[in-house]
Amino acid sequence: MLSADAILNLHDTLTRAWHIELPPAPAGEPGDWLDRIARQHRANFDLWHIEDEARAPGATDAELASVKRRIDRTNQLRNDLAEALDRTLLEWLTPQFLPSPAAPLNSESPGLIIDRLSILALKIFHTREEAERRDAPEGHAERNQQRLAILLEQRADLAGCLNALWHETLTGTRRFKLYRQLKMYNDPALNPAIYRSHAGSGQ
């Protein structure tokens, strides 16, 4: 069910395609496993480019406030979708009595690793873009070629870790759990800046 090579290929294919033409964000219930991967990657893709807007030198205070709210919403979606990946895997494993409760616990779940691989795919795309920039200053291409080599090595390492975790989970020699992010900033009952504002306004 889980193949790091298939995930990397999907991340790279979608990243290239979305930089040419970005379709509407997917709606409705997710489809197969790779569709779920694609939706989580889309959240990271959108988050990356929204954060670019926040760094635009001429952005007004009102524009920055709007962008910040979009960042919060998109980051929440990104984390929710990473958790959903882990739930999907655990639901698939449960009928096989896996993960083994006696196995050592891995500190990071597959969903969190896939999230990191998604971000690395975006870093690799944009770093390669900078390495190939024709109008870049002297030394820019060389610096980014070096950065690209590091990113590719890091991604290969992480993909290997994901494959190893999945193999060990299937053989009952390692287990993972669903780790909830439990973000507080978007919850009006948990963020003091929100609930104190509501209390002061009489809402």
MDTraj code that builds the backbone (N, CA, C; nanometers):
import mdtraj as md
import numpy as np

residues = "MET LEU SER ALA ASP ALA ILE LEU ASN LEU HIS ASP THR LEU THR ARG ALA TRP HIS ILE GLU LEU PRO PRO ALA PRO ALA GLY GLU PRO GLY ASP TRP LEU ASP ARG ILE ALA ARG GLN HIS ARG ALA ASN PHE ASP LEU TRP HIS ILE GLU ASP GLU ALA ARG ALA PRO GLY ALA THR ASP ALA GLU LEU ALA SER VAL LYS ARG ARG ILE ASP ARG THR ASN GLN LEU ARG ASN ASP LEU ALA GLU ALA LEU ASP ARG THR LEU LEU GLU TRP LEU THR PRO GLN PHE LEU PRO SER PRO ALA ALA PRO LEU ASN SER GLU SER PRO GLY LEU ILE ILE ASP ARG LEU SER ILE LEU ALA LEU LYS ILE PHE HIS THR ARG GLU GLU ALA GLU ARG ARG ASP ALA PRO GLU GLY HIS ALA GLU ARG ASN GLN GLN ARG LEU ALA ILE LEU LEU GLU GLN ARG ALA ASP LEU ALA GLY CYS LEU ASN ALA LEU TRP HIS GLU THR LEU THR GLY THR ARG ARG PHE LYS LEU TYR ARG GLN LEU LYS MET TYR ASN ASP PRO ALA LEU ASN PRO ALA ILE TYR ARG SER HIS ALA GLY SER GLY GLN".split()
xyz = np.array([
    [0.0823, -0.1209, 0.0000],
    [0.0000, 0.0000, 0.0000],
    [0.0859, 0.1262, 0.0000],
    [0.1917, 0.1245, 0.0782],
    [0.2751, 0.2438, 0.0926],
    [0.4083, 0.2214, 0.0226],
    [0.4408, 0.3102, -0.0711],
    [0.5687, 0.3073, -0.1420],
    [0.6246, 0.4477, -0.1459],
    [0.7413, 0.4667, -0.0870],
    [0.8028, 0.5995, -0.0869],
    [0.8324, 0.6459, -0.2291],
    [0.8745, 0.5545, -0.3170],
    [0.9047, 0.5928, -0.4548],
    [0.7801, 0.6481, -0.5245],
    [0.6659, 0.5843, -0.5031],
    [0.5415, 0.6314, -0.5650],
    [0.5021, 0.7683, -0.5102],
    [0.5251, 0.7897, -0.3815],
    [0.4918, 0.9186, -0.3199],
    [0.5812, 1.0285, -0.3747],
    [0.7118, 1.0029, -0.3843],
    [0.8038, 1.1022, -0.4395],
    [0.7692, 1.1360, -0.5838],
    [0.7384, 1.0343, -0.6622],
    [0.7025, 1.0577, -0.8018],
    [0.5756, 1.1423, -0.8120],
    [0.4766, 1.1130, -0.7279],
    [0.3527, 1.1909, -0.7289],
    [0.3782, 1.3348, -0.6871],
    [0.4550, 1.3543, -0.5793],
    [0.4874, 1.4904, -0.5344],
    [0.5532, 1.5697, -0.6465],
    [0.6516, 1.5112, -0.7121],
    [0.7250, 1.5832, -0.8164],
    [0.6356, 1.6122, -0.9375],
    [0.5559, 1.5139, -0.9774],
    [0.4684, 1.5316, -1.0934],
    [0.3666, 1.6424, -1.0681],
    [0.3042, 1.6398, -0.9504],
    [0.2036, 1.7410, -0.9188],
    [0.2664, 1.8787, -0.9022],
    [0.3826, 1.8852, -0.8421],
    [0.4482, 2.0142, -0.8219],
    [0.4782, 2.0812, -0.9553],
    [0.5286, 2.0037, -1.0499],
    [0.5560, 2.0597, -1.1828],
    [0.4260, 2.1028, -1.2515],
    [0.3266, 2.0181, -1.2462],
    [0.2000, 2.0476, -1.3158],
    [0.1315, 2.1694, -1.2551],
    [0.1295, 2.1795, -1.1225],
    [0.0596, 2.2895, -1.0566],
    [0.1291, 2.4230, -1.0786],
    [0.2573, 2.4224, -1.1078],
    [0.3252, 2.5482, -1.1392],
    [0.2962, 2.5945, -1.2821],
    [0.2439, 2.5051, -1.3639],
    [0.2017, 2.5431, -1.4992],
    [0.0563, 2.5879, -1.4979],
    [-0.0285, 2.5080, -1.4365],
    [-0.1710, 2.5410, -1.4252],
    [-0.2249, 2.4799, -1.2968],
    [-0.2788, 2.5644, -1.2113],
    [-0.3269, 2.5187, -1.0812],
    [-0.4779, 2.4957, -1.0870],
    [-0.5216, 2.3716, -1.0745],
    [-0.6656, 2.3456, -1.0749],
    [-0.7280, 2.3864, -0.9417],
    [-0.8604, 2.3925, -0.9340],
    [-0.9247, 2.4199, -0.8052],
    [-0.8870, 2.3133, -0.7034],
    [-0.8855, 2.3525, -0.5769],
    [-0.8561, 2.2563, -0.4710],
    [-0.9611, 2.1465, -0.4732],
    [-0.9214, 2.0216, -0.4503],
    [-1.0178, 1.9111, -0.4567],
    [-1.1260, 1.9245, -0.3507],
    [-1.2467, 1.8857, -0.3878],
    [-1.3602, 1.8896, -0.2959],
    [-1.4191, 1.7497, -0.2850],
    [-1.5070, 1.7307, -0.1889],
    [-1.5712, 1.6016, -0.1723],
    [-1.4835, 1.5016, -0.0991],
    [-1.5303, 1.3789, -0.0951],
    [-1.4582, 1.2738, -0.0241],
    [-1.3330, 1.2327, -0.1009],
    [-1.2250, 1.2040, -0.0292],
    [-1.1029, 1.1606, -0.0977],
    [-1.1208, 1.0234, -0.1617],
    [-1.0409, 0.9981, -0.2630],
    [-1.0475, 0.8700, -0.3323],
    [-0.9494, 0.7696, -0.2747],
    [-0.8609, 0.7187, -0.3611],
    [-0.7672, 0.6151, -0.3174],
    [-0.6520, 0.6759, -0.2371],
    [-0.5580, 0.5915, -0.2017],
    [-0.4458, 0.6325, -0.1165],
    [-0.3665, 0.7471, -0.1801],
    [-0.3356, 0.7366, -0.3098],
    [-0.2561, 0.8414, -0.3727],
    [-0.3343, 0.9719, -0.3849],
    [-0.4655, 0.9637, -0.3956],
    [-0.5461, 1.0860, -0.3950],
    [-0.5346, 1.1565, -0.2601],
    [-0.5289, 1.0800, -0.1544],
    [-0.5126, 1.1385, -0.0206],
    [-0.3752, 1.2042, -0.0068],
    [-0.2734, 1.1391, -0.0640],
    [-0.1387, 1.1974, -0.0659],
    [-0.1411, 1.3298, -0.1429],
    [-0.2090, 1.3299, -0.2572],
    [-0.2153, 1.4491, -0.3422],
    [-0.2835, 1.5643, -0.2696],
    [-0.3902, 1.5375, -0.1962],
    [-0.4615, 1.6431, -0.1245],
    [-0.3739, 1.7035, -0.0148],
    [-0.2985, 1.6180, 0.0533],
    [-0.2099, 1.6702, 0.1577],
    [-0.0987, 1.7547, 0.0961],
    [-0.0470, 1.7100, -0.0181],
    [0.0576, 1.7870, -0.0868],
    [0.0020, 1.9199, -0.1367],
    [-0.1223, 1.9208, -0.1817],
    [-0.1830, 2.0453, -0.2292],
    [-0.1894, 2.1479, -0.1160],
    [-0.2192, 2.1031, 0.0054],
    [-0.2224, 2.1965, 0.1180],
    [-0.0851, 2.2576, 0.1404],
    [0.0206, 2.1773, 0.1306],
    [0.1562, 2.2309, 0.1452],
    [0.1918, 2.3236, 0.0297],
    [0.1503, 2.2878, -0.0906],
    [0.1747, 2.3722, -0.2078],
    [0.1092, 2.5087, -0.1889],
    [-0.0174, 2.5086, -0.1481],
    [-0.0884, 2.6353, -0.1269],
    [-0.0242, 2.7151, -0.0135],
    [0.0132, 2.6468, 0.0936],
    [0.0737, 2.7145, 0.2076],
    [0.2051, 2.7809, 0.1678],
    [0.2853, 2.7125, 0.0899],
    [0.4143, 2.7672, 0.0446],
    [0.3937, 2.9009, -0.0263],
    [0.2969, 2.9057, -0.1169],
    [0.2785, 3.0246, -0.1987],
    [0.2031, 3.1345, -0.1247],
    [0.1187, 3.0985, -0.0306],
    [0.0559, 3.2007, 0.0537],
    [0.1618, 3.2672, 0.1412],
    [0.2546, 3.1887, 0.1940],
    [0.3617, 3.2464, 0.2765],
    [0.4508, 3.3383, 0.1941],
    [0.4678, 3.3102, 0.0663],
    [0.5418, 3.4024, -0.0222],
    [0.4729, 3.5381, -0.0269],
    [0.3397, 3.5375, -0.0315],
    [0.2639, 3.6634, -0.0343],
    [0.2913, 3.7455, 0.0925],
    [0.3065, 3.6776, 0.2046],
    [0.3302, 3.7481, 0.3315],
    [0.4644, 3.8192, 0.3323],
    [0.5565, 3.7762, 0.2463],
    [0.6910, 3.8350, 0.2449],
    [0.7084, 3.9392, 0.1348],
    [0.6001, 3.9685, 0.0627],
    [0.6090, 4.0701, -0.0430],
    [0.6406, 4.2058, 0.0190],
    [0.7456, 4.2752, -0.0253],
    [0.7887, 4.4004, 0.0396],
    [0.6803, 4.5079, 0.0452],
    [0.5930, 4.5141, -0.0556],
    [0.4945, 4.6213, -0.0592],
    [0.3609, 4.5877, 0.0037],
    [0.3498, 4.4730, 0.0725],
    [0.2214, 4.4325, 0.1295],
    [0.1785, 4.5291, 0.2396],
    [0.0507, 4.5638, 0.2388],
    [-0.0031, 4.6535, 0.3420],
    [-0.0355, 4.5732, 0.4676],
    [-0.0605, 4.6455, 0.5769],
    [-0.0975, 4.5780, 0.7016],
    [-0.2246, 4.4970, 0.6846],
    [-0.3221, 4.5511, 0.6139],
    [-0.4483, 4.4793, 0.5919],
    [-0.4255, 4.3532, 0.5093],
    [-0.3405, 4.3637, 0.4075],
    [-0.3097, 4.2461, 0.3251],
    [-0.2366, 4.1402, 0.4064],
    [-0.1448, 4.1832, 0.4912],
    [-0.0713, 4.0878, 0.5749],
    [-0.1639, 4.0181, 0.6734],
    [-0.2594, 4.0905, 0.7297],
    [-0.3548, 4.0296, 0.8224],
    [-0.4388, 3.9247, 0.7510],
    [-0.4809, 3.9559, 0.6287],
    [-0.5591, 3.8605, 0.5513],
    [-0.4771, 3.7363, 0.5171],
    [-0.3530, 3.7589, 0.4783],
    [-0.2653, 3.6471, 0.4445],
    [-0.2404, 3.5595, 0.5670],
    [-0.2205, 3.6223, 0.6827],
    [-0.1961, 3.5455, 0.8054],
    [-0.3134, 3.4526, 0.8356],
    [-0.4345, 3.5007, 0.8168],
    [-0.5518, 3.4153, 0.8419],
    [-0.5571, 3.2998, 0.7419],
    [-0.5202, 3.3266, 0.6177],
    [-0.5162, 3.2190, 0.5171],
    [-0.4079, 3.1173, 0.5510],
    [-0.2947, 3.1656, 0.6012],
    [-0.1883, 3.0747, 0.6433],
    [-0.2382, 2.9836, 0.7547],
    [-0.3053, 3.0413, 0.8538],
    [-0.3551, 2.9611, 0.9656],
    [-0.4524, 2.8543, 0.9180],
    [-0.5468, 2.8929, 0.8312],
    [-0.6453, 2.7968, 0.7820],
    [-0.5792, 2.6851, 0.7008],
    [-0.4847, 2.7231, 0.6159],
    [-0.4205, 2.6247, 0.5288],
    [-0.3286, 2.5334, 0.6084],
    [-0.2608, 2.5885, 0.7082],
    [-0.1743, 2.5058, 0.7917],
    [-0.2563, 2.4063, 0.8726],
    [-0.3735, 2.4482, 0.9184],
    [-0.4621, 2.3574, 0.9890],
    [-0.5045, 2.2425, 0.8966],
    [-0.5395, 2.2769, 0.7729],
    [-0.5772, 2.1745, 0.6751],
    [-0.4618, 2.0799, 0.6493],
    [-0.3424, 2.1349, 0.6322],
    [-0.2235, 2.0527, 0.6093],
    [-0.2054, 1.9498, 0.7204],
    [-0.2164, 1.9942, 0.8455],
    [-0.1993, 1.9023, 0.9581],
    [-0.3128, 1.8014, 0.9673],
    [-0.4357, 1.8462, 0.9406],
    [-0.5499, 1.7542, 0.9433],
    [-0.5330, 1.6439, 0.8390],
    [-0.4831, 1.6808, 0.7206],
    [-0.4669, 1.5824, 0.6142],
    [-0.3519, 1.4859, 0.6431],
    [-0.2474, 1.5327, 0.7095],
    [-0.1391, 1.4419, 0.7502],
    [-0.1904, 1.3408, 0.8521],
    [-0.2716, 1.3864, 0.9469],
    [-0.3322, 1.2943, 1.0429],
    [-0.4232, 1.1950, 0.9730],
    [-0.4973, 1.2422, 0.8715],
    [-0.5877, 1.1539, 0.7973],
    [-0.5102, 1.0429, 0.7258],
    [-0.3880, 1.0725, 0.6806],
    [-0.3053, 0.9684, 0.6192],
    [-0.2752, 0.8581, 0.7194],
    [-0.2404, 0.8960, 0.8405],
    [-0.2122, 0.7959, 0.9430],
    [-0.3370, 0.7155, 0.9780],
    [-0.4520, 0.7816, 0.9867],
    [-0.5758, 0.7088, 1.0165],
    [-0.6062, 0.6073, 0.9066],
    [-0.5835, 0.6461, 0.7807],
    [-0.6074, 0.5546, 0.6690],
    [-0.5187, 0.4312, 0.6799],
    [-0.3915, 0.4527, 0.7108],
    [-0.2991, 0.3401, 0.7239],
    [-0.3371, 0.2506, 0.8423],
    [-0.3720, 0.3116, 0.9536],
    [-0.4076, 0.2330, 1.0714],
    [-0.5360, 0.1531, 1.0480],
    [-0.6320, 0.2108, 0.9771],
    [-0.7546, 0.1377, 0.9439],
    [-0.7239, 0.0183, 0.8544],
    [-0.6286, 0.0351, 0.7632],
    [-0.5891, -0.0746, 0.6743],
    [-0.5153, -0.1841, 0.7512],
    [-0.4386, -0.1443, 0.8515],
    [-0.3577, -0.2401, 0.9278],
    [-0.4382, -0.3162, 1.0332],
    [-0.5425, -0.2546, 1.0876],
    [-0.6154, -0.3128, 1.2009],
    [-0.6651, -0.4549, 1.1757],
    [-0.7261, -0.4857, 1.0604],
    [-0.7711, -0.6246, 1.0387],
    [-0.6575, -0.7276, 1.0400],
    [-0.5341, -0.6799, 1.0224],
    [-0.4176, -0.7692, 1.0244],
    [-0.3529, -0.7731, 1.1633],
    [-0.4220, -0.7124, 1.2615],
    [-0.3721, -0.7050, 1.3996],
    [-0.2371, -0.6344, 1.4068],
    [-0.2259, -0.5317, 1.3263],
    [-0.1066, -0.4481, 1.3220],
    [-0.1485, -0.3026, 1.3418],
    [-0.0583, -0.2183, 1.3852],
    [0.0778, -0.2453, 1.4317],
    [0.0793, -0.3309, 1.5588],
    [0.1842, -0.4080, 1.5736],
    [0.1965, -0.4947, 1.6907],
    [0.2155, -0.4110, 1.8165],
    [0.1283, -0.4306, 1.9175],
    [0.1423, -0.3506, 2.0394],
    [0.2709, -0.3790, 2.1163],
    [0.3344, -0.4922, 2.0869],
    [0.4582, -0.5277, 2.1582],
    [0.5824, -0.4710, 2.0899],
    [0.5662, -0.4180, 1.9703],
    [0.6825, -0.3680, 1.8948],
    [0.7276, -0.2330, 1.9487],
    [0.8558, -0.1993, 1.9306],
    [0.9029, -0.0657, 1.9697],
    [0.8284, 0.0427, 1.8927],
    [0.8050, 0.1540, 1.9609],
    [0.7296, 0.2649, 1.9020],
    [0.8225, 0.3564, 1.8246],
    [0.7858, 0.3879, 1.7001],
    [0.8609, 0.4853, 1.6211],
    [0.8218, 0.6261, 1.6652],
    [0.9172, 0.7160, 1.6693],
    [0.8893, 0.8511, 1.7196],
    [0.8107, 0.9353, 1.6204],
    [0.8092, 0.8954, 1.4928],
    [0.7417, 0.9735, 1.3897],
    [0.6512, 0.8804, 1.3094],
    [0.5322, 0.9272, 1.2796],
    [0.4365, 0.8454, 1.2059],
    [0.4588, 0.8603, 1.0556],
    [0.4050, 0.7658, 0.9744],
    [0.4171, 0.7810, 0.8287],
    [0.3571, 0.9120, 0.7772],
    [0.2430, 0.9538, 0.8321],
    [0.1810, 1.0774, 0.7864],
    [0.2711, 1.1983, 0.8038],
    [0.3420, 1.2023, 0.9163],
    [0.4334, 1.3139, 0.9410],
    [0.5552, 1.3069, 0.8497],
    [0.6012, 1.1865, 0.8195],
    [0.7132, 1.1719, 0.7259],
    [0.6702, 1.2150, 0.5861],
    [0.5503, 1.1755, 0.5450],
    [0.4994, 1.2137, 0.4130],
    [0.4846, 1.3652, 0.4039],
    [0.4429, 1.4279, 0.5119],
    [0.4344, 1.5745, 0.5146],
    [0.5724, 1.6363, 0.4921],
    [0.6736, 1.5821, 0.5562],
    [0.8093, 1.6334, 0.5379],
    [0.8581, 1.6108, 0.3950],
    [0.8240, 1.4961, 0.3368],
    [0.8619, 1.4697, 0.1981],
    [0.7932, 1.5666, 0.1028],
    [0.6696, 1.6023, 0.1334],
    [0.5962, 1.6996, 0.0524],
    [0.6676, 1.8338, 0.0525],
    [0.7088, 1.8796, 0.1695],
    [0.7789, 2.0070, 0.1796],
    [0.9134, 2.0009, 0.1067],
    [0.9818, 1.8877, 0.1184],
    [1.1089, 1.8726, 0.0478],
    [1.0889, 1.8775, -0.1036],
    [0.9798, 1.8219, -0.1534],
    [0.9528, 1.8285, -0.2976],
    [0.9407, 1.9733, -0.3437],
    [0.8758, 2.0562, -0.2624],
    [0.8615, 2.1978, -0.2969],
    [0.9957, 2.2698, -0.2894],
    [1.0750, 2.2397, -0.1879],
    [1.2076, 2.2999, -0.1761],
    [1.2950, 2.2617, -0.2949],
    [1.2882, 2.1363, -0.3346],
    [1.3689, 2.0888, -0.4468],
    [1.3279, 2.1585, -0.5760],
    [1.1973, 2.1699, -0.5984],
    [1.1497, 2.2365, -0.7208],
    [1.1995, 2.3804, -0.7263],
    [1.1816, 2.4537, -0.6185],
    [1.2171, 2.5962, -0.6207],
    [1.3687, 2.6173, -0.6173],
    [1.4421, 2.5281, -0.5530],
    [1.5876, 2.5396, -0.5534],
    [1.6426, 2.5102, -0.6919],
    [1.5870, 2.4101, -0.7590],
    [1.6294, 2.3813, -0.8967],
    [1.5972, 2.4997, -0.9881],
    [1.4817, 2.5619, -0.9651],
    [1.4421, 2.6798, -1.0416],
    [1.5453, 2.7915, -1.0249],
    [1.5915, 2.8107, -0.9012],
    [1.6923, 2.9149, -0.8752],
    [1.8266, 2.8789, -0.9364],
    [1.8605, 2.7510, -0.9341],
    [1.9879, 2.7077, -0.9921],
    [1.9910, 2.7292, -1.1434],
    [1.8729, 2.7315, -1.2059],
    [1.8642, 2.7466, -1.3518],
    [1.8258, 2.8881, -1.3941],
    [1.8165, 2.9799, -1.2993],
    [1.7762, 3.1175, -1.3311],
    [1.8801, 3.1876, -1.4185],
    [1.8371, 3.2421, -1.5304],
    [1.9303, 3.3043, -1.6243],
    [1.9722, 3.4450, -1.5811],
    [1.8853, 3.5128, -1.5043],
    [1.9166, 3.6504, -1.4656],
    [1.9765, 3.6594, -1.3254],
    [2.0206, 3.5460, -1.2698],
    [2.0735, 3.5442, -1.1340],
    [2.2145, 3.6029, -1.1286],
    [2.2534, 3.6593, -1.0135],
    [2.3895, 3.7126, -1.0006],
    [2.4944, 3.6022, -1.0000],
    [2.6174, 3.6413, -1.0154],
    [2.7286, 3.5458, -1.0197],
    [2.7330, 3.4653, -0.8902],
    [2.7517, 3.3353, -0.9027],
    [2.7616, 3.2473, -0.7863],
    [2.6280, 3.1926, -0.7391],
    [2.5192, 3.2508, -0.7881],
    [2.3855, 3.2089, -0.7428],
    [2.3567, 3.0647, -0.7860],
    [2.3863, 3.0320, -0.9099],
    [2.3593, 2.8974, -0.9610],
    [2.4397, 2.7933, -0.8844],
    [2.5675, 2.8212, -0.8605],
    [2.6528, 2.7257, -0.7904],
    [2.6030, 2.7020, -0.6476],
    [2.5662, 2.8101, -0.5803],
    [2.5157, 2.7975, -0.4427],
    [2.3902, 2.7112, -0.4391],
    [2.3021, 2.7314, -0.5347],
    [2.1774, 2.6560, -0.5347],
    [2.1951, 2.5131, -0.5841],
    [2.2950, 2.4880, -0.6668],
    [2.3273, 2.3503, -0.7032],
    [2.3730, 2.2733, -0.5794],
    [2.4519, 2.3394, -0.4951],
    [2.4965, 2.2750, -0.3712],
    [2.3784, 2.2479, -0.2778],
    [2.2890, 2.3458, -0.2668],
    [2.1705, 2.3280, -0.1830],
    [2.0823, 2.2154, -0.2381],
    [2.0705, 2.2086, -0.3700],
    [1.9886, 2.1059, -0.4322],
    [2.0428, 1.9665, -0.4023],
    [2.1727, 1.9515, -0.4073],
    [2.2335, 1.8211, -0.3773],
    [2.2028, 1.7786, -0.2342],
    [2.2085, 1.8731, -0.1413],
    [2.1779, 1.8428, -0.0010],
    [2.0310, 1.8020, 0.0133],
    [1.9413, 1.8778, -0.0498],
    [1.7979, 1.8475, -0.0396],
    [1.7658, 1.7106, -0.0989],
    [1.8254, 1.6773, -0.2122],
    [1.8004, 1.5475, -0.2734],
    [1.8503, 1.4342, -0.1851],
    [1.9656, 1.4544, -0.1223],
    [2.0178, 1.3527, -0.0311],
    [1.9265, 1.3366, 0.0906],
    [1.8824, 1.4488, 0.1461],
    [1.7947, 1.4429, 0.2617],
    [1.6637, 1.3726, 0.2274],
    [1.6097, 1.4020, 0.1087],
    [1.4841, 1.3375, 0.0704],
    [1.5029, 1.1877, 0.0498],
    [1.6131, 1.1486, -0.0117],
    [1.6397, 1.0057, -0.0304],
    [1.6519, 0.9349, 0.1045],
    [1.7195, 0.9986, 0.1988],
    [1.7318, 0.9414, 0.3334],
    [1.5954, 0.9238, 0.3979],
    [1.5128, 1.0281, 0.3901],
    [1.3823, 1.0253, 0.4549],
    [1.2910, 0.9229, 0.3876],
    [1.2967, 0.9134, 0.2555],
    [1.2174, 0.8129, 0.1846],
    [1.2577, 0.6720, 0.2284],
    [1.3874, 0.6510, 0.2467],
    [1.4341, 0.5221, 0.2961],
    [1.3817, 0.4915, 0.4350],
    [1.3755, 0.5930, 0.5188],
    [1.3215, 0.5747, 0.6543],
    [1.1730, 0.5383, 0.6493],
    [1.0995, 0.6007, 0.5568],
    [0.9567, 0.5708, 0.5441],
    [0.9364, 0.4269, 0.4992],
    [1.0107, 0.3848, 0.3983],
    [0.9994, 0.2453, 0.3526],
    [1.0353, 0.1472, 0.4630],
    [1.1398, 0.1802, 0.5387],
    [1.1819, 0.0910, 0.6474],
    [1.0746, 0.0827, 0.7565],
    [1.0170, 0.1965, 0.7921],
    [0.9121, 0.1969, 0.8942],
    [0.7927, 0.1128, 0.8493],
    [0.7522, 0.1286, 0.7238],
    [0.6370, 0.0532, 0.6748],
    [0.6674, -0.0966, 0.6713],
    [0.7861, -0.1338, 0.6247],
    [0.8254, -0.2749, 0.6215],
    [0.8265, -0.3336, 0.7631],
    [0.8826, -0.2601, 0.8563],
    [0.8911, -0.3104, 0.9936],
    [0.7530, -0.3159, 1.0590],
    [0.6662, -0.2231, 1.0218],
    [0.5294, -0.2281, 1.0733],
    [0.4588, -0.3541, 1.0233],
    [0.4767, -0.3855, 0.8969],
    [0.4120, -0.5037, 0.8392],
    [0.4671, -0.6329, 0.8970],
    [0.5933, -0.6329, 0.9361],
    [0.6524, -0.7534, 0.9941],
    [0.6359, -0.7587, 1.1460],
    [0.5732, -0.6562, 1.2020],
    [0.5459, -0.6563, 1.3451],
    [0.6633, -0.6216, 1.4325],
    [0.7689, -0.5635, 1.3748],
    [0.8886, -0.5325, 1.4532],
    [0.8972, -0.3856, 1.4926],
    [0.8041, -0.3035, 1.4445],
    [0.7979, -0.1629, 1.4835],
    [0.6534, -0.1172, 1.4703],
    [0.6168, -0.0191, 1.5494],
    [0.4802, 0.0323, 1.5430],
    [0.4830, 0.1851, 1.5416],
    [0.3719, 0.2414, 1.4991],
    [0.3535, 0.3863, 1.5054],
    [0.2144, 0.4150, 1.5579],
    [0.1937, 0.5351, 1.6040],
    [0.0650, 0.5789, 1.6561],
    [0.0205, 0.7035, 1.5811],
    [-0.1084, 0.7323, 1.5931],
    [-0.1605, 0.8575, 1.5403],
    [-0.1278, 0.9672, 1.6402],
    [-0.0451, 1.0611, 1.5992],
    [-0.0102, 1.1737, 1.6855],
    [-0.0907, 1.2951, 1.6423],
    [-0.1790, 1.3379, 1.7303],
    [-0.2630, 1.4537, 1.7034],
    [-0.1833, 1.5821, 1.7256],
    [-0.1951, 1.6764, 1.6318],
    [-0.1255, 1.8038, 1.6450],
    [-0.1939, 1.8952, 1.7467],
    [-0.3273, 1.8841, 1.7566],
    [-0.4041, 1.9592, 1.8561],
    [-0.3686, 2.1085, 1.8538],
    [-0.3750, 2.1654, 1.7348],
    [-0.3486, 2.3083, 1.7194],
    [-0.4517, 2.3895, 1.7982],
    [-0.4067, 2.4970, 1.8614],
    [-0.4934, 2.5779, 1.9457],
    [-0.5313, 2.7108, 1.8829],
    [-0.4501, 2.7604, 1.7889],
    [-0.4671, 2.8985, 1.7449],
    [-0.5954, 2.9209, 1.6666],
    [-0.6499, 2.8156, 1.6029],
    [-0.7722, 2.8333, 1.5249],
    [-0.8991, 2.8040, 1.6053],
    [-0.8839, 2.7584, 1.7275],
    [-0.9992, 2.7198, 1.8087],
    [-1.0439, 2.8379, 1.8941],
    [-1.1633, 2.8917, 1.8695],
    [-1.2073, 3.0090, 1.9466],
    [-1.2248, 2.9812, 2.0947],
    [-1.2344, 2.8543, 2.1332],
    [-1.2474, 2.8206, 2.2754],
    [-1.1119, 2.8073, 2.3440],
    [-1.0023, 2.8022, 2.2647],
    [-0.8699, 2.7777, 2.3223],
    [-0.7717, 2.8925, 2.3007],
    [-0.8003, 2.9815, 2.2088],
    [-0.7096, 3.0931, 2.1804],
    [-0.7565, 3.2159, 2.2587],
    [-0.6796, 3.2604, 2.3606],
    [-0.7223, 3.3748, 2.4421],
    [-0.7480, 3.5011, 2.3615],
    [-0.6711, 3.5201, 2.2533],
    [-0.6906, 3.6400, 2.1723],
    [-0.8292, 3.6422, 2.1095],
    [-0.8872, 3.5231, 2.0870],
    [-1.0204, 3.5154, 2.0272],
    [-1.1284, 3.5228, 2.1338],
    [-1.1178, 3.4352, 2.2366],
    [-1.2293, 3.4323, 2.3316],
    [-1.2334, 3.5549, 2.4213],
    [-1.1194, 3.6192, 2.4470],
    [-1.1235, 3.7430, 2.5249],
    [-1.1826, 3.8575, 2.4412],
    [-1.1537, 3.8541, 2.3095],
    [-1.2116, 3.9548, 2.2221],
    [-1.3631, 3.9410, 2.2151],
    [-1.4103, 3.8177, 2.2071],
    [-1.5538, 3.7933, 2.2043],
    [-1.6203, 3.8350, 2.3353],
    [-1.5517, 3.8068, 2.4466],
    [-1.6086, 3.8423, 2.5766],
    [-1.6165, 3.9942, 2.5918],
    [-1.5148, 4.0644, 2.5422],
    [-1.5128, 4.2106, 2.5540],
    [-1.6172, 4.2778, 2.4675],
    [-1.6529, 4.2079, 2.3551],
    [-1.7525, 4.2675, 2.2653],
    [-1.8928, 4.2253, 2.3006],
    [-1.9070, 4.1385, 2.4037],
    [-2.0383, 4.0936, 2.4463],
    [-2.0963, 3.9835, 2.3630],
    [-2.0123, 3.9215, 2.2734],
    [-2.0612, 3.8123, 2.1893],
    [-2.0627, 3.6813, 2.2657],
])
top = md.Topology()
chain = top.add_chain()
for i, resn in enumerate(residues, 1):
    res = top.add_residue(resn, chain, resSeq=i)
    for name in ("N", "CA", "C"):
        top.add_atom(name, md.element.get_by_symbol(name[0]), res)
traj = md.Trajectory(xyz[None], top)
